[in-house]
Amino acid sequence: MSMIPEFFKDCVVAIGTEVEAVKGETKKVYIGTGFLVGCCINTQEKDQKKQYEIYLVTNKHVVIGKKRMLVKFNGTEASKDYIINLLDKDGNMLYSFCNDPSVDIVAVRINPYALINDSSTFAYFDLNAHALTIEKMKEQEIAEGDFVYTLGFPMNLVDQQKSVPICRMGCISYISHILKYGIKNINYFIDSQTFPGNSGGPVIIRPEISSINGTKSHNSAALIGILHSYIPYNDKCISLQTGEIVQVRQENSGLTLVHPVDLIIETIEKERIRIQNISKLQEENNKI
């Protein structure tokens, strides 16, 4: 029995770049993870089909300073890298990041029809149905000790035939401050080993049937955040002869910082407004 809905895996993509190799050639290196989210854009009426805008979200540090990125989607036979330009010909950004510069999230709207026409496999987290904001986490009584999964592509571990994210299990280490004070605290902690390449991956709450008497159980998996970095600690090597520090090694503490879904929504809203402003400008130019 799987604890993660199968389509959740199709929401997650590997993000790569091209680097110089020998003799002026280039090679692909996968440096991060991203995932697709869907925002319903039409009002719900009886028998009306929902319409969605699809956004790719990842960490700001994965894309900043780059002109384009490669995004890997699975196809009917093999996976394929799609190029997403990050800058226009004038050097303007073709994506949006959060208003708070310390938040490590970017969002870019994508055209799903290009993927459909190319027979690529993809899915998205419906932000209404498959995600928990801080308020919803409070209602669900999410707390320290709840189990979570992370999905991503650490250490360039990307299969060129069928790209499936690597799943790791952990638990929420510290979230009380977020639930009490909201997004003015932009991070919470999970206990899960993450490595370069995991950046920008989703954090999924694990469904649990059992719970302590008087508390709620979680009956479905849901997106609860985006991870962005592990917390390091410095291990000092001290000389037995001099008592001086001769080397400092940075180690992975196993604790990972996560931004809540609310900040993903805030970043997507900024990207939506950016697209609207571009459309308005184009309309005005056409009138002239």
C-alpha positions in Angstrom: 0.0 0.0 0.0 1.5 3.3 -1.1 1.3 6.3 1.3 2.0 8.7 -1.6 -0.6 9.1 -4.4 1.1 8.0 -7.7 0.3 11.3 -9.5 2.3 13.2 -6.8 5.4 11.8 -8.4 4.4 13.2 -11.8 4.2 16.7 -10.2 7.9 16.7 -9.5 10.6 17.5 -12.0 14.3 17.6 -12.2 15.9 21.0 -13.0 19.1 21.1 -14.9 21.6 23.4 -16.6 24.3 23.0 -19.2 27.9 23.4 -18.2 31.1 23.4 -20.3 32.8 20.1 -20.7 35.9 19.1 -22.7 36.7 20.7 -26.0 34.0 23.4 -25.8 31.2 20.9 -25.6 28.5 21.1 -23.0 26.9 18.5 -20.7 23.7 18.4 -18.7 23.9 18.6 -14.9 20.8 18.4 -12.7 21.1 20.9 -9.9 17.7 21.1 -8.3 14.1 20.0 -8.0 10.8 21.7 -8.9 7.2 20.8 -8.9 4.0 21.9 -10.6 1.0 23.5 -8.8 -2.4 24.4 -10.2 -4.5 27.4 -9.3 -8.2 27.3 -10.1 -9.1 30.5 -12.1 -12.9 30.1 -12.6 -15.7 30.4 -10.1 -17.3 27.1 -9.2 -20.8 26.6 -10.6 -22.8 23.5 -10.9 -21.5 21.2 -13.7 -18.8 23.8 -14.6 -15.4 22.2 -15.4 -12.6 23.7 -13.3 -9.9 25.6 -15.2 -6.4 25.9 -13.9 -3.3 27.9 -14.4 -0.1 25.8 -14.0 3.0 27.1 -12.3 6.4 25.6 -11.8 7.9 26.4 -8.4 11.5 25.9 -7.2 14.1 27.6 -5.1 15.4 31.0 -6.0 19.0 29.9 -5.5 18.5 27.2 -8.2 17.8 29.6 -11.0 19.3 33.0 -10.0 22.0 34.2 -12.3 21.0 31.7 -15.1 19.6 32.6 -18.5 17.6 29.4 -18.9 17.0 26.1 -17.2 16.2 22.5 -18.3 13.1 20.9 -16.9 12.7 17.1 -17.3 9.3 15.5 -18.0 8.6 11.9 -18.7 7.2 10.9 -22.1 5.7 7.8 -23.6 9.1 6.2 -24.3 11.7 8.3 -22.6 12.1 11.5 -20.5 12.7 14.8 -22.3 14.3 18.1 -21.2 12.4 21.3 -22.0 14.1 24.6 -22.1 12.5 27.4 -20.0 14.1 30.8 -20.7 14.6 32.8 -17.5 15.5 36.1 -19.1 14.2 37.9 -22.1 16.4 39.6 -24.8 16.6 42.7 -22.6 17.7 40.8 -19.5 14.3 41.1 -17.7 13.3 38.1 -15.6 10.6 35.8 -16.9 9.7 34.5 -13.5 8.8 35.9 -10.1 10.1 35.6 -6.6 8.6 36.4 -3.2 8.5 40.0 -2.0 10.5 38.9 1.1 14.1 38.6 -0.3 14.9 36.0 2.4 12.3 33.6 1.0 13.9 31.1 -1.4 11.0 30.5 -3.8 10.5 31.4 -7.5 7.5 30.7 -9.7 7.0 30.7 -13.4 3.8 30.0 -15.3 4.0 27.3 -17.9 2.0 26.3 -20.9 0.6 22.8 -20.2 -0.7 22.4 -23.8 2.9 22.2 -25.1 3.4 19.2 -22.8 0.0 17.6 -23.8 0.8 18.0 -27.5 4.2 16.4 -26.9 2.6 13.4 -25.0 4.6 14.2 -21.9 3.5 13.0 -18.5 2.8 15.6 -15.9 0.4 16.3 -13.0 0.1 19.2 -10.4 -0.8 19.8 -6.8 -4.2 21.5 -6.7 -3.6 24.2 -4.1 -7.2 23.8 -2.9 -7.4 20.1 -2.8 -3.8 18.7 -2.3 -2.1 21.4 -0.2 -2.3 22.6 3.4 -1.8 26.2 4.3 -0.8 27.3 7.8 -4.5 27.7 8.7 -5.3 24.2 7.4 -2.4 22.7 9.2 -3.7 24.2 12.4 -7.2 22.7 11.7 -5.5 19.3 11.0 -3.5 19.7 14.2 -0.2 19.1 12.4 2.6 19.1 15.0 6.1 18.1 15.8 6.6 14.4 15.4 4.3 14.0 12.3 5.9 12.0 9.6 6.7 13.6 6.2 8.2 12.6 2.8 10.5 14.6 0.6 10.6 14.1 -3.1 13.5 15.2 -5.3 16.6 14.5 -7.3 19.7 14.7 -5.1 23.2 14.5 -6.3 22.4 14.4 -10.0 20.6 11.1 -9.6 18.3 11.4 -12.7 17.3 8.5 -14.9 17.4 9.6 -18.5 14.7 7.0 -19.5 12.1 7.5 -16.8 12.7 10.2 -14.3 11.2 9.2 -10.9 11.9 11.4 -7.8 13.7 9.9 -4.9 11.6 9.6 -1.8 13.0 10.1 1.7 11.1 9.9 5.0 11.4 12.2 8.0 9.4 14.0 10.6 8.5 17.6 11.5 11.0 18.8 14.0 9.8 22.3 14.8 6.6 24.0 13.5 4.8 25.5 16.6 6.2 29.0 15.9 4.7 29.0 12.4 1.3 27.7 13.6 1.2 30.3 16.3 2.6 33.4 14.6 2.1 32.7 10.8 4.5 33.5 8.0 6.4 36.2 9.7 8.4 33.1 10.6 9.3 31.9 7.1 10.8 28.5 7.9 10.0 25.4 9.9 12.3 22.4 10.4 12.0 18.8 9.4 14.3 16.0 10.3 15.3 14.5 6.9 18.6 14.1 5.2 18.7 16.3 2.1 21.5 17.0 -0.3 22.4 19.2 -3.3 19.7 18.6 -5.9 16.9 18.3 -3.4 16.5 22.1 -3.4 13.0 23.1 -4.4 11.4 19.7 -3.7 8.0 19.3 -2.1 7.4 18.2 1.4 4.4 15.8 1.8 2.6 15.1 5.1 2.2 11.3 5.5 -1.4 10.0 6.1 -1.9 8.3 9.5 -4.9 6.3 10.5 -3.9 6.1 14.2 -3.4 9.0 16.6 -3.1 9.7 20.3 -6.5 9.9 22.0 -8.0 13.4 21.7 -6.0 14.4 18.6 -6.8 14.2 14.9 -5.4 11.7 12.4 -4.4 12.7 8.9 -6.3 10.6 6.4 -4.7 11.9 3.2 -1.3 12.9 1.9 -0.9 16.6 1.1 1.7 19.2 0.1 2.8 21.2 3.2 5.9 23.1 2.0 9.0 23.5 -0.2 12.4 22.6 1.2 15.3 24.8 0.4 18.4 24.0 2.5 19.8 21.8 5.2 21.1 23.3 8.4 24.9 22.7 8.7 27.1 22.5 11.7 30.8 23.0 12.0 33.0 20.2 13.3 36.3 21.6 14.6 39.5 19.6 14.4 41.9 20.6 17.2 45.6 19.8 17.3 46.6 17.7 20.4 50.0 19.5 20.4 49.0 23.1 20.2 45.3 23.0 21.2 44.6 25.2 18.2 41.9 24.7 15.6 43.6 23.3 12.5 40.6 22.5 10.4 36.9 23.2 10.3 34.6 20.8 8.5 31.0 21.6 7.7 28.6 18.6 8.2 24.9 18.1 7.4 23.0 18.2 10.6 20.0 16.3 9.2 17.7 19.2 9.8 16.2 20.8 6.8 14.5 24.2 6.4 11.1 24.3 4.8 8.9 27.2 3.6 5.2 26.8 4.2 2.6 26.6 1.4 1.4 30.2 2.1 4.7 31.5 0.7 4.3 29.4 -2.4 0.9 30.9 -2.9 2.2 34.5 -2.4 5.0 33.9 -5.0 2.5 32.5 -7.5 0.2 35.5 -7.0 3.2 37.8 -7.9 3.9 35.7 -11.0 0.2 35.9 -12.0 0.2 39.7 -11.7 3.4 39.9 -13.7 1.8 37.9 -16.6 -1.3 40.1 -16.4 0.8 43.3 -16.6 2.6 42.0 -19.7 -0.8 41.1 -21.3 -2.1 44.6 -20.6 1.0 46.2 -22.0 0.8 44.1 -25.2 -2.9 45.1 -25.6 -2.0 48.8 -25.2 0.8 48.5 -27.8 -1.5 46.8 -30.3 -4.0 49.7 -29.9 -1.2 52.2 -30.8 
